[in-house]
Amino acid sequence: MNFEQTTTSIKESKPLEFGSIFSRSIELFKKVWLQGFLTLMLTFILILPFYFLVYGPILAAGISDPEMIGREEMSPALTRAMVVLVPLFIAGVMTVSVALNSAFLRICMLKDTNSTKPDDYFYFFKDGRWKDSLKLGLIVLGLSLLGAALCGIGIFYFIVPISLMSAFYAFNENLSATEITKASFQLGNKNWLTIFGLIIVMGLVAELGVILCFVGILFTAMLGKIPIYFIYKDAMKNK
């Protein structure tokens, strides 16, 4: 589906139904809770090297020059290193986040349709797709910073299109990062209140995992992502 077809589908789509998406998300969670847990664990594992990339030089500098801690300022050499390493850290973390979130939504689709295809958590790292994941990750970062700059209020608006980007990326690889962003805003603006409500309510439900000795949150955290799959599915098919 190209960008023109995508925008047409959004225009012709029916209003999203909160109750239907909520109930189907709960049912699908029963099938993908393990995949959600694995996605979360892979996220932690894959971003860990980027933390070492940033904090490694700081630790090394602190060991070689203990007085630096007392001065509460970095040496010129460390400052120059951070100028290079921090952007790499941010780009790496955002790429991993977008790629794995999109892969999880793709897995949700496979389970929902009873597909026999294997779960592929690294799908959006393969065949050069990591470049698109990087581009989309940087756009998400930019929108997040813009939302925060608007006295924090803007983030409440941007959270809807930002959440939708992974779905358009997961299910429509023909779209560029810019087109994905435009489509996400179009769908988000049309159903903003419903989508925002689903994100907040399902996020709160996912937090109930803390009841299980706090470890349970690792198994329920990805529940908050599942409605995005049904939002995309309903918007693209209900005309």
RAZI-V236195 format. One record per residue. N is the residue number from 1. RES is the residue in three letters. OMEGA is omega in whole degrees, 0 to 359 (none if undefined). Layout:
# RAZI-V236195
n/res/omega
N/RES/OMEGA
N/RES/OMEGA
This chain:
# RAZI-V236195
n/res/omega
1/MET/180
2/ASN/186
3/PHE/180
4/GLU/179
5/GLN/179
6/THR/181
7/THR/178
8/THR/179
9/SER/180
10/ILE/180
11/LYS/185
12/GLU/183
13/SER/178
14/LYS/176
15/PRO/181
16/LEU/180
17/GLU/183
18/PHE/185
19/GLY/181
20/SER/181
21/ILE/180
22/PHE/183
23/SER/179
24/ARG/178
25/SER/178
26/ILE/180
27/GLU/181
28/LEU/179
29/PHE/179
30/LYS/180
31/LYS/188
32/VAL/182
33/TRP/179
34/LEU/178
35/GLN/177
36/GLY/178
37/PHE/180
38/LEU/177
39/THR/180
40/LEU/180
41/MET/178
42/LEU/178
43/THR/179
44/PHE/184
45/ILE/185
46/LEU/179
47/ILE/181
48/LEU/179
49/PRO/180
50/PHE/175
51/TYR/176
52/PHE/181
53/LEU/182
54/VAL/186
55/TYR/177
56/GLY/179
57/PRO/179
58/ILE/179
59/LEU/180
60/ALA/179
61/ALA/179
62/GLY/179
63/ILE/182
64/SER/181
65/ASP/182
66/PRO/182
67/GLU/180
68/MET/180
69/ILE/179
70/GLY/180
71/ARG/180
72/GLU/176
73/GLU/182
74/MET/176
75/SER/179
76/PRO/181
77/ALA/180
78/LEU/178
79/THR/179
80/ARG/179
81/ALA/181
82/MET/178
83/VAL/180
84/VAL/188
85/LEU/182
86/VAL/176
87/PRO/177
88/LEU/178
89/PHE/182
90/ILE/181
91/ALA/180
92/GLY/181
93/VAL/181
94/MET/178
95/THR/179
96/VAL/182
97/SER/181
98/VAL/183
99/ALA/183
100/LEU/176
101/ASN/179
102/SER/178
103/ALA/179
104/PHE/178
105/LEU/177
106/ARG/177
107/ILE/176
108/CYS/179
109/MET/180
110/LEU/180
111/LYS/181
112/ASP/181
113/THR/180
114/ASN/178
115/SER/179
116/THR/179
117/LYS/182
118/PRO/175
119/ASP/181
120/ASP/183
121/TYR/184
122/PHE/183
123/TYR/185
124/PHE/169
125/PHE/187
126/LYS/173
127/ASP/177
128/GLY/181
129/ARG/180
130/TRP/178
131/LYS/177
132/ASP/177
133/SER/179
134/LEU/180
135/LYS/181
136/LEU/178
137/GLY/179
138/LEU/177
139/ILE/178
140/VAL/178
141/LEU/180
142/GLY/179
143/LEU/179
144/SER/179
145/LEU/178
146/LEU/179
147/GLY/179
148/ALA/181
149/ALA/180
150/LEU/179
151/CYS/179
152/GLY/182
153/ILE/182
154/GLY/183
155/ILE/178
156/PHE/177
157/TYR/185
158/PHE/183
159/ILE/180
160/VAL/179
161/PRO/178
162/ILE/180
163/SER/183
164/LEU/186
165/MET/181
166/SER/180
167/ALA/179
168/PHE/178
169/TYR/184
170/ALA/189
171/PHE/180
172/ASN/184
173/GLU/178
174/ASN/182
175/LEU/174
176/SER/180
177/ALA/179
178/THR/180
179/GLU/176
180/ILE/179
181/THR/180
182/LYS/180
183/ALA/180
184/SER/177
185/PHE/180
186/GLN/179
187/LEU/180
188/GLY/180
189/ASN/182
190/LYS/184
191/ASN/190
192/TRP/185
193/LEU/180
194/THR/181
195/ILE/179
196/PHE/179
197/GLY/179
198/LEU/180
199/ILE/182
200/ILE/183
201/VAL/181
202/MET/176
203/GLY/178
204/LEU/177
205/VAL/180
206/ALA/181
207/GLU/180
208/LEU/178
209/GLY/180
210/VAL/179
211/ILE/181
212/LEU/177
213/CYS/178
214/PHE/180
215/VAL/183
216/GLY/180
217/ILE/178
218/LEU/181
219/PHE/183
220/THR/186
221/ALA/184
222/MET/175
223/LEU/181
224/GLY/180
225/LYS/188
226/ILE/180
227/PRO/180
228/ILE/178
229/TYR/182
230/PHE/176
231/ILE/179
232/TYR/182
233/LYS/181
234/ASP/182
235/ALA/183
236/MET/185
237/LYS/180
238/ASN/181
239/LYS/none
